């Protein structure tokens, strides 16, 4: 009896082989099985590879969770939101709702709900961040897989996982990981609407971008031009229907973006917190100013004049993404992504208007280019971690474009709709693959050579990138001329090693070392201001947060040896001093166990350290203990100059603290009339005056406090204020 061997599994356009498709029962058991094994048509390695990448992403983002300090500024706002639903809604820094943070509150809501459900602490705040970080990887995989296959999707997911700045910022409590996830949700819904021509996916896309706007305002809109262009060009619908759907989607975008802003601005200013970062106490001003044009045009702009300069990420210019500060964070695969974008569009040049692959290339290419230009040319405040929003575009272009270029290189041409006789013009696009591999490999060696001597990890990565890159280019060329398909596959794997060696080294460093909570970056310091900033304070007393800061981030001058952030004792009773008034009158502040300390007010550099910077005053643990013992039923424990100082005290004491001048000390949140009103009502008894103060009214407030308040002799800059002091 003769047995006929089954034919080999057909090769798909993405290079993977189909496996035989078993009959599906379509029931819950089948769907659960597919979750772990993948779609029946996928190769057997595909789903295990995805799960391995997701495990790797989770491990990088959550490794040594107890060492993650987070951003004190946002941590304090989340804590305040767990104590007051009013503070929760407005995104107030303090539970008394005196002033908001300088961002909309959606990210705070996400972390706040986790903290309300599980208790306030490190892992409770980090849980949503790790979830959205890993979720972004899974979502990008799904998006790329639908249009370019499992090989491209696997590469893209791995690249996003190992983007250094993405690892660093996901191990933090800044809102950017949530922003990226929401933008990817918007992209997923948009591409579905493009394929089907249906309206509702476009509306959901607009809603996702609206939520992203309520996470980080105008940064969410960077992708909007390409979203509109892709839909208008490629959607599977008539021109009239496309225009109509875009109009409806725009309405959905406006509603989902503006609802919180409109509600807040309609509430009388006396009934809500001051809008931190604004110049006129409105969210609208925050949108177009500090979080809008101020980021683009900087301090010289007539609108958004609160941009504070661009030193954190280096000088503005097209080279910014490649400089010493930014290069190791995001630029590893930019050469490959740029070449893949151009070549990929050429290869799909004669496809129908509704071609899904070209639409996806347009989307990811526009995502990358728009973010690159926005971040590179921004004259306002620019932190390195902003560029995590570029990572999905770069990863998708590298994965999808790499597979397209590999197929073009292997087959001679991967263009759609080009007759064989006319393929000579497009055949040259195949040679873009070795060019792209060589360019990114050389750039990786340059980046790693910049940090040579920083550790064995980077030396090994430099050698690996150089050797693997050279082997890949040589292997590709030899395989092309000798027609050896197996050698071409080995060369492609070598290219993946060359492209990932550097990012992997930086990512491991970001995951295993202490993260700067205010301005997180990955890898060794290479100059600039990218590594500056303080980690943050401890969790409030009674929480399970564990250590929240490095000892280097604690204020100096603690005479009793108590580190900043140690949970204060609540056993003491309030001791009023009798309320003596008048200029020159002093009061002795006694800390627990009889220890006293003279806290020194100082105007620090803009380094974000606990209690320092931007005109802030360092406040000792002993002073906080004294303030809690003498709070006398006041709503706020103390008023200080800046958010940095206030947030640290909130996290240590667990009590509301007033930030009179917002993040930089320049907000006019506190006026003399408002201060007198709070003091007269018994809502505030203590105020700290620093060397440089808050807002334009600082001189008036300082003069009045010094003339009418009672200086606490043991703590420099601390004054007691009572109703009798208000004339």
C-alpha positions as CSV (number, residue, x, y, z in Angstrom):
1,X,0.0,0.0,0.0
2,X,1.4,3.4,-1.0
3,X,1.3,6.3,1.4
4,X,1.3,9.8,0.0
5,X,3.0,12.4,2.3
6,X,0.9,15.5,3.0
7,X,2.1,18.6,1.2
8,X,4.1,21.1,3.3
9,X,2.2,23.8,5.0
10,X,1.8,26.8,2.8
11,X,4.0,29.9,3.6
12,X,2.1,33.1,4.3
13,X,3.1,36.5,3.2
14,X,4.7,37.2,6.6
15,X,7.0,34.2,6.3
16,X,5.3,31.9,8.8
17,X,3.7,28.6,7.8
18,X,0.1,27.8,8.3
19,X,-0.7,24.9,10.6
20,X,-3.6,22.6,9.9
21,X,-6.8,24.1,11.2
22,X,-8.8,21.7,13.5
23,X,-12.5,22.1,13.6
24,X,-13.6,24.5,16.2
25,X,-16.6,23.9,18.4
26,X,-17.1,27.6,18.9
27,X,-18.0,27.2,22.6
28,X,-16.5,28.7,25.7
29,X,-13.9,25.9,26.0
30,X,-12.7,26.6,22.5
31,X,-12.4,30.3,23.1
32,X,-10.5,29.6,26.4
33,X,-8.2,27.3,24.6
34,X,-7.5,29.8,21.9
35,X,-6.5,32.4,24.6
36,X,-3.6,30.2,25.5
37,X,-2.8,28.4,22.2
38,X,-3.7,31.1,19.7
39,X,-5.8,31.1,16.6
40,X,-5.9,27.7,14.8
41,X,-4.2,29.2,11.7
42,X,-1.3,30.6,13.7
43,X,2.0,28.7,13.9
44,X,2.5,26.7,17.1
45,X,5.2,29.0,18.4
46,X,3.2,32.2,18.1
47,X,1.1,32.1,21.3
48,X,3.9,30.8,23.6
49,X,6.2,33.5,22.2
50,X,3.5,36.2,23.0
51,X,3.0,34.9,26.5
52,X,6.8,34.9,27.0
53,X,7.0,38.5,25.9
54,X,4.1,39.5,28.2
55,X,5.8,37.8,31.1
56,X,9.0,39.6,30.3
57,X,7.2,42.9,30.1
58,X,5.5,42.3,33.5
59,X,8.8,41.3,35.1
60,X,10.6,44.4,33.8
61,X,7.8,46.7,34.9
62,X,7.3,45.1,38.3
63,X,10.7,43.9,39.3
64,X,11.7,44.7,42.9
65,X,8.4,46.6,43.3
66,X,9.3,47.8,46.8
67,X,12.2,49.9,45.4
68,X,9.9,51.9,43.2
69,X,9.4,55.4,44.7
70,X,7.0,56.9,42.2
71,X,6.5,60.6,41.7
72,X,5.8,62.2,45.0
73,X,3.7,64.9,43.4
74,X,1.2,62.4,41.9
75,X,1.5,60.0,44.8
76,X,0.3,62.7,47.2
77,X,-2.6,63.6,45.0
78,X,-3.7,59.9,44.8
79,X,-3.4,59.6,48.6
80,X,-5.5,62.8,49.0
81,X,-8.1,61.3,46.6
82,X,-8.5,58.3,48.8
83,X,-9.4,60.6,51.7
84,X,-11.8,62.9,49.9
85,X,-14.1,62.3,46.9
86,X,-13.9,66.0,46.2
87,X,-10.1,65.9,46.0
88,X,-10.5,62.7,43.9
89,X,-12.7,64.4,41.3
90,X,-10.7,67.6,40.9
91,X,-7.3,65.9,41.1
92,X,-6.4,68.0,44.1
93,X,-2.9,67.7,45.7
94,X,-4.3,67.8,49.2
95,X,-7.4,66.3,50.8
96,X,-8.6,69.8,51.7
97,X,-8.8,70.6,48.0
98,X,-6.8,73.9,48.0
99,X,-5.0,73.3,44.7
100,X,-5.0,70.7,41.9
101,X,-2.0,69.1,40.2
102,X,-1.1,70.6,36.9
103,X,-2.6,67.7,34.9
104,X,-6.2,66.4,34.4
105,X,-7.1,63.7,36.8
106,X,-7.9,60.5,34.8
107,X,-4.5,58.8,35.6
108,X,-5.1,59.8,39.3
109,X,-8.5,58.3,39.1
110,X,-7.1,55.0,37.9
111,X,-4.5,54.8,40.6
112,X,-6.9,56.2,43.2
113,X,-9.5,53.5,42.5
114,X,-6.8,50.8,43.0
115,X,-5.8,52.4,46.2
116,X,-9.3,52.7,47.4
117,X,-10.0,49.0,46.6
118,X,-6.7,47.5,48.0
119,X,-5.4,50.2,50.3
120,X,-2.8,52.8,49.7
121,X,0.7,51.6,49.1
122,X,3.4,51.0,46.5
123,X,2.0,48.0,44.8
124,X,-1.5,49.4,44.8
125,X,-0.4,52.5,42.9
126,X,1.9,50.5,40.6
127,X,-0.6,47.8,39.8
128,X,-2.5,49.9,37.2
129,X,0.8,51.1,35.6
130,X,2.1,47.5,35.2
131,X,-1.2,46.5,33.9
132,X,-1.5,49.2,31.2
133,X,2.2,48.8,30.3
134,X,1.8,45.0,29.7
135,X,-1.6,45.7,28.1
136,X,0.0,48.1,25.6
137,X,2.4,45.4,24.5
138,X,-0.5,42.9,24.0
139,X,-2.6,45.5,22.2
140,X,0.3,46.5,19.8
141,X,0.8,42.7,19.1
142,X,-2.9,42.4,18.1
143,X,-2.9,45.5,15.9
144,X,0.3,44.5,14.0
145,X,-0.7,40.8,13.7
146,X,-4.0,41.6,12.0
147,X,-2.3,43.5,9.2
148,X,1.2,42.0,9.0
149,X,1.1,38.6,10.6
150,X,2.5,36.9,13.7
151,X,6.2,37.4,12.9
152,X,5.8,41.2,12.6
153,X,3.6,41.3,15.7
154,X,6.0,39.3,17.8
155,X,8.9,41.5,16.8
156,X,6.9,44.7,17.4
157,X,5.7,43.5,20.9
158,X,9.3,42.6,21.9
159,X,10.6,45.9,20.7
160,X,8.0,47.9,22.7
161,X,8.7,45.8,25.8
162,X,12.4,46.5,25.6
163,X,12.2,50.3,24.8
164,X,14.3,51.7,27.6
165,X,12.3,54.8,28.4
166,X,9.1,52.8,28.4
167,X,10.5,50.4,31.0
168,X,11.6,53.4,33.1
169,X,8.4,55.3,33.0
170,X,6.2,52.3,33.5
171,X,8.0,51.8,36.8
172,X,6.7,55.2,38.0
173,X,3.5,56.9,38.8
174,X,3.6,59.6,36.1
175,X,0.5,59.4,33.8
176,X,2.4,58.5,30.5
177,X,1.8,54.7,30.5
178,X,-2.0,55.3,30.8
179,X,-1.8,57.9,28.0
180,X,0.0,55.4,25.7
181,X,-2.5,52.7,26.4
182,X,-5.5,54.9,25.7
183,X,-3.9,56.2,22.4
184,X,-3.4,52.5,21.3
185,X,-7.0,51.8,22.1
186,X,-7.9,54.8,19.9
187,X,-5.7,53.4,17.1
188,X,-7.3,49.9,17.4
189,X,-10.8,51.3,17.0
190,X,-9.7,53.6,14.2
191,X,-8.2,50.8,12.1
192,X,-11.4,48.7,12.7
193,X,-13.4,51.6,11.4
194,X,-11.1,52.0,8.4
195,X,-11.6,48.3,7.5
196,X,-15.3,48.2,8.0
197,X,-16.4,51.7,7.2
198,X,-18.6,51.6,10.2
199,X,-19.2,54.7,12.4
200,X,-19.2,53.3,15.9
201,X,-15.6,52.2,16.0
202,X,-14.6,55.7,14.9
203,X,-16.7,57.1,17.8
204,X,-15.0,54.8,20.2
205,X,-11.6,55.8,18.8
206,X,-12.5,59.5,19.5
207,X,-13.7,58.6,23.0
208,X,-10.3,56.9,23.8
209,X,-8.4,59.9,22.6
210,X,-10.7,62.1,24.8
211,X,-9.9,60.0,27.8
212,X,-6.2,60.4,26.8
213,X,-6.7,64.1,26.7
214,X,-8.0,63.9,30.3
215,X,-4.8,62.1,31.2
216,X,-2.3,64.5,29.7
217,X,-4.2,67.1,27.7
218,X,-2.7,68.3,24.4
219,X,-0.1,65.5,24.1
220,X,-3.0,63.1,23.4
221,X,-3.8,65.1,20.3
222,X,-0.4,64.7,18.6
223,X,-1.8,61.6,16.7
224,X,-5.0,63.3,15.6
225,X,-3.8,64.6,12.2
226,X,-2.8,61.1,11.1
227,X,-5.9,59.6,12.5
228,X,-8.0,62.0,10.4
229,X,-5.9,61.5,7.3
230,X,-5.9,57.7,7.5
231,X,-9.6,57.5,7.9
232,X,-10.3,60.1,5.2
233,X,-8.0,58.3,2.7
234,X,-8.4,54.6,3.4
235,X,-11.8,54.0,5.1
236,X,-14.0,51.4,3.2
237,X,-16.8,53.9,2.5
238,X,-17.8,56.5,0.1
239,X,-16.3,60.0,0.4
240,X,-19.5,61.5,1.6
241,X,-19.9,58.8,4.3
242,X,-16.3,59.3,5.4
243,X,-16.7,63.0,5.8
244,X,-20.0,62.5,7.7
245,X,-18.4,59.9,10.0
246,X,-15.4,62.2,10.7
247,X,-17.8,65.0,11.7
248,X,-19.6,62.7,14.1
249,X,-16.3,61.4,15.4
250,X,-15.1,65.0,16.0
251,X,-18.2,65.7,18.1
252,X,-17.5,62.6,20.1
253,X,-13.9,63.7,20.6
254,X,-14.9,67.2,21.8
255,X,-17.4,65.8,24.3
256,X,-15.1,63.1,25.7
257,X,-12.2,65.6,25.9
258,X,-14.0,68.7,27.3
259,X,-16.6,67.4,29.7
260,X,-14.4,67.5,32.8
261,X,-12.9,70.9,31.8
262,X,-16.4,72.4,31.3
263,X,-17.8,71.0,34.5
264,X,-14.8,72.3,36.6
265,X,-14.7,75.8,34.9
266,X,-18.5,76.2,35.5
267,X,-18.1,75.6,39.2
268,X,-17.4,78.9,41.1
269,X,-13.8,79.3,42.0
270,X,-14.7,79.6,45.7
271,X,-16.2,76.1,45.7
272,X,-13.4,74.2,44.1
273,X,-9.6,74.0,44.2
274,X,-7.3,76.5,42.4
275,X,-6.3,75.0,39.0
276,X,-2.6,74.3,39.5
277,X,-0.4,75.5,36.5
278,X,-2.9,78.0,35.2
279,X,-2.6,81.7,35.1
280,X,-6.2,82.5,35.7
281,X,-7.6,79.6,37.7
282,X,-9.3,77.9,34.8
283,X,-8.7,74.5,33.1
284,X,-9.0,76.1,29.7
285,X,-5.9,78.2,30.4
286,X,-4.1,75.1,31.5
287,X,-5.0,73.4,28.2
288,X,-3.8,76.1,25.9
289,X,-1.0,77.4,28.2
290,X,1.1,75.2,30.4
291,X,0.0,71.9,28.9
292,X,-0.4,73.3,25.4
293,X,1.4,76.0,23.6
294,X,3.7,76.5,26.5
295,X,5.2,73.0,25.9
296,X,5.8,73.9,22.2
297,X,6.9,77.5,22.2
298,X,8.3,77.8,25.7
299,X,8.4,80.8,28.0
300,X,8.7,83.3,25.2
301,X,5.2,82.5,23.8
302,X,2.4,84.9,24.3
303,X,0.2,82.0,25.1
304,X,1.3,79.3,27.5
305,X,4.0,81.5,28.9
306,X,4.7,79.1,31.7
307,X,7.0,76.8,29.7
308,X,10.1,76.4,31.8
309,X,12.7,75.7,29.3
310,X,14.0,72.5,27.6
311,X,17.1,71.5,29.6
312,X,15.9,68.1,30.8
313,X,16.1,66.6,27.3
314,X,18.7,68.8,25.7
315,X,18.4,71.7,23.3
316,X,15.5,71.7,20.9
317,X,16.3,70.7,17.3
318,X,15.9,67.8,14.9
319,X,19.0,66.1,16.5
320,X,17.5,66.1,20.0
321,X,16.4,62.4,19.9
322,X,20.0,61.4,19.2
323,X,21.8,63.5,21.8
324,X,23.6,62.2,24.9
325,X,20.5,62.4,27.1
326,X,17.8,61.1,24.7
327,X,19.8,58.7,22.5
328,X,19.8,55.8,24.8
329,X,16.2,56.3,25.8
330,X,14.5,56.0,22.4
331,X,16.7,56.4,19.3
332,X,18.0,52.8,18.9
333,X,15.6,51.8,16.1
334,X,14.7,55.2,14.6
335,X,17.0,54.6,11.6
336,X,15.4,51.2,10.9
337,X,11.9,52.6,11.4
338,X,12.4,55.5,9.1
339,X,13.8,53.3,6.3
340,X,11.1,50.7,6.8
341,X,8.4,53.4,6.6
342,X,9.6,54.8,3.2
343,X,10.3,51.4,1.7
344,X,7.0,50.0,3.0
345,X,4.9,52.8,1.5
346,X,6.7,52.3,-1.9
347,X,6.0,48.6,-1.8
348,X,2.3,49.2,-1.2
349,X,2.3,52.1,-3.6
350,X,-0.1,50.5,-6.2
351,X,-2.4,48.9,-3.8
352,X,-6.1,49.9,-3.7
353,X,-7.1,52.9,-1.7
354,X,-8.6,50.8,1.0
355,X,-5.5,48.6,1.4
356,X,-5.3,47.7,5.1
357,X,-1.6,47.4,5.2
358,X,-0.9,50.7,3.6
359,X,-3.4,52.3,6.0
360,X,-1.6,50.7,8.9
361,X,1.8,51.9,7.6
362,X,0.4,55.4,7.3
363,X,-1.0,55.3,10.8
364,X,2.2,54.0,12.5
365,X,4.4,56.2,10.3
366,X,2.4,59.3,11.1
367,X,2.4,58.4,14.8
368,X,6.2,58.2,14.7
369,X,6.8,61.3,12.6
370,X,4.4,63.6,14.4
371,X,5.7,62.6,17.8
372,X,9.3,63.0,16.6
373,X,8.8,66.5,15.3
374,X,6.7,67.6,18.3
375,X,9.3,66.4,20.9
376,X,12.4,67.4,18.9
377,X,11.3,70.9,18.2
378,X,9.5,71.7,21.5
379,X,10.9,74.8,23.2
380,X,9.0,74.4,26.4
381,X,9.4,72.1,29.3
382,X,10.5,68.7,27.9
383,X,11.3,65.6,30.0
384,X,12.9,62.5,28.4
385,X,10.0,60.2,29.5
386,X,7.6,62.0,27.2
387,X,9.0,60.1,24.3
388,X,7.6,56.8,25.5
389,X,4.6,57.9,23.4
390,X,6.8,57.4,20.3
391,X,7.6,53.8,21.1
392,X,4.5,52.1,19.6
393,X,5.1,53.8,16.3
394,X,8.8,52.9,16.2
395,X,8.1,49.3,17.3
396,X,5.3,48.7,14.8
397,X,7.3,50.2,11.9
398,X,10.3,48.1,12.7
399,X,8.3,44.9,13.1
400,X,5.9,45.3,10.2
401,X,8.4,47.1,7.9
402,X,11.1,44.6,8.8
403,X,8.9,41.6,7.6
404,X,7.9,43.5,4.5
405,X,11.5,44.3,3.6
406,X,12.6,40.7,4.4
407,X,10.0,39.4,2.0
408,X,11.0,41.9,-0.6
409,X,14.7,41.0,-0.2
410,X,13.9,37.3,-0.3
411,X,11.5,37.3,-3.2
412,X,12.7,40.2,-5.2
413,X,9.5,42.2,-4.8
414,X,6.6,42.3,-2.4
415,X,4.6,45.0,-4.1
416,X,0.9,44.5,-4.6
417,X,-0.7,44.8,-8.0
418,X,2.5,45.1,-10.0
419,X,2.8,42.9,-13.1
420,X,6.0,40.9,-13.3
421,X,7.2,42.9,-16.3
422,X,7.0,46.1,-14.3
423,X,8.6,45.0,-11.1
424,X,12.1,46.3,-11.9
425,X,11.4,49.7,-10.4
426,X,10.2,48.2,-7.0
427,X,12.8,45.4,-6.9
428,X,15.3,47.7,-5.3
429,X,13.3,48.1,-2.2
430,X,14.4,44.7,-1.1
431,X,17.9,46.1,-0.6
432,X,16.6,48.4,2.0
433,X,16.7,45.6,4.6
434,X,20.5,45.3,4.8
435,X,20.8,49.1,4.7
436,X,18.4,49.4,7.6
437,X,20.1,46.7,9.6
438,X,23.5,48.3,9.0
439,X,22.3,51.8,9.9
440,X,20.7,50.8,13.2
441,X,23.5,48.4,14.2
442,X,26.1,51.1,13.7
443,X,24.0,53.6,15.6
444,X,23.6,51.1,18.5
445,X,27.4,50.7,18.7
446,X,27.8,54.5,18.8
447,X,25.2,54.8,21.6
448,X,26.8,52.0,23.6
449,X,30.3,53.4,23.0
450,X,29.2,56.7,24.6
451,X,28.7,54.8,27.9
452,X,31.7,52.6,27.6
453,X,33.1,52.1,31.1
454,X,29.7,52.3,32.7
455,X,29.6,48.5,33.3
456,X,30.1,45.1,31.8
457,X,26.5,44.9,30.6
458,X,27.0,47.8,28.2
459,X,30.3,46.4,27.0
460,X,28.8,43.1,26.2
461,X,25.9,44.8,24.5
462,X,28.3,46.9,22.3
463,X,30.2,43.9,21.2
464,X,27.0,41.9,20.6
465,X,25.4,44.7,18.6
466,X,28.5,45.1,16.4
467,X,29.2,41.4,15.8
468,X,25.5,40.5,15.2
469,X,25.0,43.5,13.0
470,X,28.0,42.7,10.8
471,X,27.0,39.0,10.7
472,X,23.5,39.9,9.7
473,X,24.4,42.2,6.8
474,X,27.0,39.8,5.5
475,X,24.7,36.8,5.9
476,X,21.9,38.6,4.1
477,X,24.1,39.5,1.1
478,X,25.6,36.0,0.8
479,X,22.2,34.4,1.1
480,X,20.7,36.7,-1.6
481,X,23.4,35.8,-4.1
482,X,23.6,32.1,-3.2
483,X,19.8,31.7,-2.9
484,X,20.2,30.0,0.5
485,X,16.9,30.6,2.3
486,X,18.1,29.0,5.6
487,X,21.1,31.4,5.8
488,X,18.8,34.3,5.1
489,X,16.7,33.2,8.1
490,X,19.7,33.0,10.3
491,X,20.8,36.4,9.2
492,X,17.4,37.8,10.1
493,X,17.7,36.4,13.6
494,X,21.1,38.0,13.9
495,X,19.6,41.3,12.9
496,X,17.1,41.0,15.7
497,X,19.9,40.4,18.2
498,X,21.8,43.4,16.8
499,X,18.8,45.7,17.1
500,X,17.8,44.5,20.6
501,X,21.2,44.2,22.4
502,X,21.4,47.9,23.3
503,X,17.8,48.5,24.3
504,X,17.8,45.2,26.3
505,X,20.9,46.4,28.3
506,X,19.3,49.7,29.1
507,X,16.0,48.1,30.0
508,X,17.5,45.7,32.4
509,X,19.3,48.6,34.0
510,X,16.1,50.5,34.4
511,X,14.3,47.5,35.9
512,X,17.1,46.6,38.4
513,X,18.2,50.1,39.7
514,X,16.4,52.8,41.6
515,X,14.1,54.9,39.5
516,X,14.1,58.7,39.7
517,X,10.4,59.3,40.4
518,X,10.3,62.9,39.1
519,X,12.3,62.4,35.9
520,X,12.8,58.7,35.3
521,X,15.4,57.6,32.7
522,X,17.0,54.3,31.8
523,X,20.7,53.3,31.6
524,X,23.7,55.2,32.8
525,X,23.8,59.0,33.1
526,X,25.2,60.6,30.0
527,X,25.0,64.3,30.9
528,X,22.3,67.0,30.6
529,X,19.5,67.2,33.1
530,X,17.9,63.9,32.2
531,X,18.9,62.3,35.5
532,X,17.8,65.0,37.9
533,X,14.9,64.9,40.2
534,X,13.8,63.5,43.4
535,X,12.3,60.1,44.0
536,X,9.5,60.9,46.4
537,X,8.5,60.6,50.0
538,X,7.3,57.7,52.1
539,X,3.8,56.4,52.2
540,X,1.7,58.0,54.9
541,X,1.5,56.5,58.4
542,X,-0.7,53.5,58.6
543,X,-0.2,52.3,55.0
544,X,1.8,49.4,53.8
545,X,3.9,51.3,51.3
546,X,7.3,50.6,52.8
547,X,10.3,52.8,51.9
548,X,9.3,55.4,49.4
549,X,12.6,57.1,48.8
550,X,16.3,56.7,48.8
551,X,18.2,58.2,51.7
552,X,19.7,60.7,49.3
553,X,16.3,62.1,48.6
554,X,15.5,62.8,52.2
555,X,15.9,66.4,53.5
556,X,19.1,67.0,55.3
557,X,19.5,68.5,58.7
558,X,17.4,66.0,60.7
559,X,18.9,66.6,64.1
560,X,17.2,63.6,65.8
561,X,18.3,61.2,63.1
562,X,14.8,60.5,61.9
563,X,14.8,60.1,58.2
564,X,12.3,62.0,56.1
565,X,9.4,59.7,55.4
566,X,9.4,57.6,58.5
567,X,5.8,57.2,59.6
568,X,5.2,59.8,62.4
569,X,3.8,58.8,65.8
570,X,0.2,59.8,66.3
571,X,0.3,59.3,70.1
572,X,1.0,62.9,71.0
573,X,-1.7,65.3,72.0
574,X,-2.2,68.8,70.7
575,X,-0.5,71.6,72.7
576,X,-1.7,75.1,71.9
577,X,0.8,77.8,72.8
578,X,-1.7,80.4,73.9
579,X,-1.6,82.3,70.7
580,X,0.7,85.2,71.5
581,X,1.0,87.7,68.6
582,X,3.0,90.5,67.3
583,X,6.2,91.1,65.4
584,X,9.2,89.5,67.0
585,X,7.2,87.1,69.2
586,X,8.6,83.6,69.2
587,X,7.3,80.2,70.2
588,X,9.3,77.2,71.2
589,X,8.4,74.1,69.3
590,X,9.1,70.8,71.1
591,X,9.3,67.6,69.1
592,X,8.6,64.2,70.5
593,X,10.9,62.8,73.2
594,X,11.9,66.4,73.9
595,X,14.1,66.6,70.8
596,X,14.2,69.9,68.9
597,X,15.5,70.9,65.6
598,X,16.1,74.0,63.7
599,X,14.9,73.5,60.1
600,X,16.7,75.6,57.5
601,X,14.7,77.3,54.8
602,X,16.4,77.1,51.5
603,X,15.7,77.8,47.9
604,X,17.0,74.7,46.2
605,X,17.9,74.0,42.6
606,X,15.2,72.8,40.4
607,X,16.0,69.2,41.2
608,X,12.6,68.0,42.5
609,X,14.1,66.7,45.7
610,X,11.9,66.3,48.7
611,X,11.0,69.7,50.0
612,X,13.5,71.4,47.8
613,X,13.6,73.3,44.6
614,X,11.5,76.0,42.9
615,X,11.6,78.2,46.0
616,X,10.6,75.3,48.3
617,X,11.7,74.9,51.9
618,X,13.1,71.7,53.4
619,X,10.9,70.5,56.2
620,X,12.2,68.1,58.8
621,X,10.4,65.1,60.3
622,X,10.7,66.8,63.7
623,X,8.9,69.9,62.4
624,X,6.1,67.6,61.0
625,X,5.8,65.9,64.3
626,X,5.5,69.3,66.0
627,X,2.9,70.5,63.5
628,X,0.7,67.4,64.0
629,X,0.8,67.8,67.8
630,X,-0.3,71.4,67.5
631,X,-2.7,71.2,64.6
632,X,-5.6,72.2,66.8
633,X,-8.3,70.9,64.6
634,X,-7.2,72.9,61.5
635,X,-8.1,71.5,58.1
636,X,-4.6,72.0,56.8
637,X,-1.4,71.0,58.7
638,X,0.7,73.8,57.2
639,X,1.0,76.1,54.2
640,X,4.3,75.9,52.2
641,X,5.5,77.4,49.0
642,X,5.5,74.6,46.4
643,X,3.9,71.3,45.4
644,X,7.2,69.4,46.0
645,X,7.4,70.4,49.6
646,X,3.7,70.0,50.2
647,X,3.5,66.5,48.6
648,X,6.4,65.2,50.8
649,X,4.7,66.4,54.0
650,X,1.4,65.0,52.9
651,X,2.9,61.6,52.3
652,X,4.7,61.6,55.7
653,X,2.0,63.1,57.8
654,X,-1.1,61.9,56.1
655,X,-2.6,65.4,56.6
656,X,-3.7,68.0,54.1
657,X,-1.0,70.6,53.3
658,X,-1.5,73.8,51.3
659,X,0.8,74.5,48.3
660,X,0.6,78.2,47.9
661,X,2.4,78.5,44.6
662,X,1.9,75.2,42.8
663,X,4.7,73.2,41.1
664,X,7.1,76.1,40.5
665,X,5.9,78.5,43.2
666,X,4.6,80.9,40.5
667,X,0.9,80.1,40.8
668,X,-1.2,82.8,42.4
669,X,-3.2,80.2,44.4
670,X,-2.8,82.0,47.7
671,X,-3.7,85.6,48.2
672,X,-3.5,87.6,51.4
673,X,-7.3,87.8,51.6
674,X,-7.6,84.1,51.3
675,X,-4.9,83.4,53.9
676,X,-6.6,85.7,56.4
677,X,-9.9,84.0,55.7
678,X,-8.5,80.5,56.4
679,X,-6.7,81.7,59.5
680,X,-9.8,83.4,60.9
681,X,-11.9,80.3,60.3
682,X,-9.4,78.1,62.1
683,X,-8.6,76.1,59.0
684,X,-4.9,76.9,59.0
685,X,-2.5,77.7,61.8
686,X,1.0,77.3,60.4
687,X,2.9,78.7,57.4
688,X,6.4,78.2,56.2
689,X,8.2,81.1,54.6
690,X,11.2,80.2,52.3
691,X,14.0,82.3,50.9
692,X,12.2,82.6,47.6
693,X,8.5,82.5,47.7
694,X,5.3,81.8,45.9
695,X,3.5,83.8,43.4
696,X,3.3,87.5,42.8
697,X,1.7,88.1,46.1
698,X,4.5,86.6,48.1
699,X,6.0,89.9,49.3
700,X,2.6,91.0,50.6
701,X,2.0,87.6,52.3
702,X,5.5,87.5,53.8
703,X,5.3,91.0,55.2
704,X,1.9,90.3,56.8
705,X,3.0,86.9,58.3
706,X,6.2,88.3,59.7
707,X,4.3,91.3,61.2
708,X,1.4,89.4,62.7
709,X,2.4,85.8,63.0
710,X,4.4,84.1,65.8
711,X,7.7,82.7,64.7
712,X,8.4,79.2,66.0
713,X,12.0,79.6,67.2
714,X,13.0,75.9,66.8
715,X,12.1,75.8,63.1
716,X,13.4,78.4,60.8
717,X,10.7,80.0,58.6
718,X,7.8,78.5,60.5
719,X,5.1,80.9,61.8
720,X,2.0,80.3,63.9
721,X,-1.2,82.1,62.9
722,X,-4.4,82.4,64.9
723,X,-7.7,84.1,64.4
724,X,-6.6,86.9,66.8
725,X,-3.8,87.7,64.4
726,X,-6.3,88.8,61.7
727,X,-7.3,92.4,62.2
